[in-house]
């Protein structure tokens, strides 16, 4: 008997609770990750980066926090207005 294919619809996970968000954005957690991490708000504003991000892009944390994520995208790849 042939197997039936099953379509699955994935829904977005619920937003994290404030307690979970606080842990995920903690410096201790972000620094434990070996990759560059950039945490942004829904509007693209950078709220936190780890030291791997600083090393990769050559910016200090204070130069990135509060800026739009596009600052990390080379100008030639940015959408033209």
Secondary structure as the mmCIF struct_conf table of DSSP 4:
data_model
#
loop_
_struct_conf.conf_type_id
_struct_conf.id
_struct_conf.beg_label_comp_id
_struct_conf.beg_label_asym_id
_struct_conf.beg_label_seq_id
_struct_conf.end_label_comp_id
_struct_conf.end_label_asym_id
_struct_conf.end_label_seq_id
HELX_LH_PP_P HELX_LH_PP_P1 UNK A 2 UNK A 5
HELX_LH_PP_P HELX_LH_PP_P2 UNK A 12 UNK A 17
HELX_RH_AL_P HELX_RH_AL_P1 UNK A 18 UNK A 24
TURN_TY1_P TURN_TY1_P1 UNK A 25 UNK A 25
HELX_RH_AL_P HELX_RH_AL_P2 UNK A 27 UNK A 32
BEND BEND1 UNK A 33 UNK A 35
STRN STRN1 UNK A 38 UNK A 40
TURN_TY1_P TURN_TY1_P2 UNK A 42 UNK A 43
BEND BEND2 UNK A 44 UNK A 44
STRN STRN2 UNK A 45 UNK A 45
STRN STRN3 UNK A 46 UNK A 49
HELX_RH_AL_P HELX_RH_AL_P3 UNK A 51 UNK A 57
HELX_RH_AL_P HELX_RH_AL_P4 UNK A 61 UNK A 64
TURN_TY1_P TURN_TY1_P3 UNK A 65 UNK A 66
BEND BEND3 UNK A 67 UNK A 67
STRN STRN4 UNK A 68 UNK A 68
HELX_RH_3T_P HELX_RH_3T_P1 UNK A 69 UNK A 72
BEND BEND4 UNK A 73 UNK A 73
HELX_RH_3T_P HELX_RH_3T_P2 UNK A 75 UNK A 77
BEND BEND5 UNK A 78 UNK A 78
HELX_LH_PP_P HELX_LH_PP_P3 UNK A 79 UNK A 80
#
